[in-house]
Amino acid sequence: MSLGRSPLGMAFMTHQISFLKPSNQIPPDLLRRLFEFRHEVFVQRLGWVPARGAEEVDYFDTLGPHYAVCQDRDGQVIAGARLLSMAGPSMLRDVFPALLGDRPCPQDDGTWEISRFALRPTRGDRAAHRRALLSLVGRMLDFAVDRDIHRLVAVSDTRLERLVADVTGLPIHRLSSPQRIGNDWAVAGWTDVSNAARAALADRLRHDRARDDARTAA
């Protein structure tokens, strides 16, 4: 999918490189680095997954997902996510049903699940950290709008949930109360997909870029 003419695609002129592609279109070396990054987050930090080697890979990676990836200019993965239609198996239904509370799990092709959503902790450059998150979420919104997906559902730790809401401004609706999983609190939430949401996020990214450029020039 080309994002060059979308509102968000035009805003992604940065030292970071972000994209969203099917698993079979991602170079094996980059996929390996993404799985190693996931190991750092979901095995070592969150303790959601037992340790099995240096990469975190599960059953859902065999179902032909799409991956959103953001790298810095040195090629380090700084953010990533996996997207799958909820018409079939999903982590929310099959791994984290407690996060549904008393709600039924969505199971339609108009709802897609974001799983293994992670952002590398900042190393002092908060502006780059913020842009990485805006970039990644923007790619996912572009993907969803272009495919007539009407809702995105995500499972994440509560810190990332708050960060996404604060940085992107998207309304995130919890399906139930957070649950303690491993070393941290996990939560499931959803947001509606629309052209208006995509345009608002693009404006936010442009504003951030203009502010950062002004600070650099001062």
Secondary structure as UniProt FT lines:
FT   TURN            4..5
FT   HELIX           7..11
FT   STRAND          17..22
FT   HELIX           23..25
FT   HELIX           28..38
FT   HELIX           39..45
FT   HELIX           59..62
FT   STRAND          66..71
FT   TURN            73..74
FT   STRAND          77..85
FT   TURN            86..87
FT   HELIX           91..94
FT   HELIX           97..100
FT   TURN            101..102
FT   TURN            109..110
FT   STRAND          111..119
FT   HELIX           126..146
FT   TURN            147..148
FT   STRAND          151..157
FT   HELIX           158..168
FT   STRAND          173..174
FT   STRAND          179..181
FT   TURN            182..183
FT   STRAND          184..192
FT   HELIX           195..217
//
